[in-house]
Amino acid sequence: NNEFGFDYLRDNMVRSTDEMVQRKHHYAMVDEVDSVLIDDARTPLIISGPVPQGSEEQEYMALRPDVERLIAAQRKLATQYLADARRLFAEGKTGYQEGEAGMALLRAYRALPKYRPLIKFLSEEGVKVTLQKAENFYMQEQSKNMHLVDEELYFTIDEKNRNVELTDHGAEFLSRGTDDNDFFVMPDIASEMVEIQNNDTLNAEEKEEAKTKLSQDFAIKSKRLHSISQLLKAYTL
C-alpha cells in the first residue's frame, strides 16, 4: 500500500511520462488510504498538477507594466533627492526642514530605501545620523507632518514595517495611462452614498442601483490597489 500510494504521488510530479513508474489503472483498491498517505507519511509529497491561472495572477500580469513604469519614475525622484542631499550636506545644511539635507535624505529613503547609491551614501560619517534626526522629527505626534515629506513621492516605503503605500500623486500618475482618470483613485464611498441617497432626481430603485454600482467600483479598485501594493513590495522590499 505504501509504495503504491507514494509511487502515485511521485508520478504526479514528473515532467515526462517516461519517468513514471505506474501506468494507467482500470481501478485500484487501497485499504485505509488516509492512514497510508497521511498518518504514516514522513515526506511532504503532494499530489500535484497544472494549476489554472487565476484572476488574481492575471491582474498581476496586467498591472506589472504600470508598476515598472511607476518604479522608474520613483527612481528618478530618489536620484534627484540624493543629489540634493549630497550637495546640501557638503554645504553644511544638515537640518530637516525644506531645502536642507535631512529632508532630501528622508525623501530619498522613503522613496527607495534599498537604492544602492543611497545605502552607500548613508555609510559616510554623519549622514545616517542626519537621516535619523529627520525621521524622528517627522515621525513624532503620529507622523502628523510626514505628508510634507511624502507629498511629491509616487509611493512611500516604510522599510521597518515592510509597508508600501501608493500616494495620490502615484494614483494620478498611473491613471494617466488609462482612459479613466480615476482608474486607480478610490471613491469616497461614504460621501457618495449620502449624495446618492439625497438625490431627489432618482427613485428608490435607481438609488439602489447607483449604490450597488458604487460598492462594486469600490471593491474592484480596492482589489486593484492591493495588487499594486503587493507588486511594489515585491519590487522594492
N, C-alpha and C positions, 0 to 999 in steps of 0.2 A: 504493500500500500504506500509506504513512504516514498519509495523510489519512483513508483508510477506517478504519484502526485507531483513530486519535485521535478521529474522529467517533463511533465506537462507545463509546469511553471517556467522552466528554463527554455522550453521550446517556444514560449510566447515572447521571449526576449531576444531571439536570434534575428539576424538580418537576412539570412538566406535559408531556403528550405533544405539545402544540402547540409546545414548544420543541425537540423532537427533530429532528435532521437526517435520520437514516435511518428507514426503516420496516421492517416485517417482511421477513426474507430467507428464501428457500427453502434456500439454502446459501451459503457463502462460501468462497473459496479464497484464502488469504493465504500467500505464499511467505516462508519464514524469519520467522515471526511473532515469534520470540524476539528476533531482530535488530531488527525494526521497532519493537517495543514496549518493549524493554529497552535494547539496546546503543545505539540511535540516539535514545533518549528524552532530552529536555532539560527536560521539565516534569514535576513529580511528580504526574501524573494516575494515578488508580487506578480500577479497576472497583468501583463502589460499589453498595450496595443496602440494603434494610432489614435490620438485624441483629436476630435474635430475642433477646428479653430472657432473659438467662441467670439461673441460680440465684443467682449472687453479687449481681447487681443487685437481684433480688427480695428477697434478705436485707437489703441496704442499705435498701431502701424500708420493709421491715417493722421494722427496728431504729431507723429515723430518729426516730419519736416518742419512744422511750425515751431516745435520746441528747439530744434537745432538752430533755426533762424533766430529765435529769441536768445539763446545762449551766446551766439556770435555777437549779437548786439550788446549783450551784457558784458561780454569780454572786452569790447571796445571801451565801454564805460570804465571798467575796472582798470584797464591800461592807462586811461586818462587820469583817473583819480590817483593811481600810484605815481604817475609822473608828477602830478601836482604835489603829492605828499613829499616826494624826494626834494623837489625844488623848495618847498616851504620849510622843510626840515633843515635844509642847508642854510636857509636864511634866518634860522633861529626862531621861526614862528611855530612853536610846538604846542600851541594851545588847542582847544577842541571846538572853538567857535567857527562860524563860516569864514573861509579864507585862511584857515590855519591847518597845520599838518595833521593834527589829531582828527579833525572832521574828514579830511580827504582820505586818510588812512582807514578810518572806520567805514567809510562808504565802500572803499575797495574791498575791505574784509567782509562786509555784509553782502557785497556783490558776488565775490568768488573767493571764499576763504582758502581753497586749495590751489589757487593760482600760483604757479611756481615762482614767478618773479616777486610776488608779494611775500611768499614764505622766505625767500632769500633775503629780502629787504628787512623783514622782521628779525632776522638773526643778527643784524647790525646793532651796535651798542645804543641803547636808549630808545630804539624805535618801538619795541614791544611794550615798553612802559608807557610810551605816549599813546599807543593804541588802547591799552587797558584803562588809562585815565579817561580817555574819551568815551569808551564803552561804559564805564562806571557812571559817568555823568549822565549819559542819555538813557541808561537803564533805571536810574533812580525814579522814585514815585511812579512805579508800574509803567515805566518806559513812556511817560506821557509826552516826551519831546522827541522820541525816536522817529516820528514821522518826518522831522526836519532832515534826518539822515537819509531816510528811505524814499522820499517822495520822487527822486529822479531815477530810481532804480526800476528795472522791469520786473524783478522778483527779489525777495530778500531771503537770505540763508542764515538760520540760527544753527550754527555748527554744533554747539553744546547740546541742544535738544534735538538735533537732527530733524529740523523742520524747515520746509521751503514754502514760501507763500507768494503767490502772484500778486503784484500790486495793480492798482487801477491803471497806471501807466503801461504796465505789461499787458493787461487785458485789452487796452486800446490798440497797442502795437500789434497784437495777434489778430484782432478784429479787422485791421486794415487789409489783410489778405483774403477777406471773405466778402460776400455780397451783403452780409448782415453786420452793421456796425456794432451791434450788441451781441455778437456771436459768443463772446467769452465774458460778457458782463452779466452778473447776476441781477435779476429783477428785485426790486424792493417789494417783496410779496405782501408784507403787512399793509403798507400804504396803498398798494394797487388793489388789494382785496376790498379795502374800505372804499376806494374810488369806484370800484365796480358796484358795490352794494348801494352807494349813494347816487348812482347814475339813473336818473328818472326816465331816460330815453329807452331803457331796457326793461323788458318784462321779466317775471320771475324765472322763466325757462332760459332766457337769454343770459341772465345773470349767472345762473348755474353753469351754463356752457362756457362763459367767459372765465369763471373761477376755475373750472376744470382745465381749461387750456392754459391758464396762468400756472396752475400747480404742475402740469406736465412740463411746461417750459422750465420751471424752477428745478424740477427733478433731473431733466436732461442736462441742464447747464451745471448742476451740482456734480453730476457724474463726470461730465466733460472736464471740469476744473480739477476734480480729484485725479483724473487720468493725467492731466498736465502736471499736477504736483508730483505724482509718482514718477513720471518721466524726468522731471527736473531733479528729483532726488537721485535717480539712477545715474544721471549725467554729472552731477556736481558734488555728491557726498561720498 
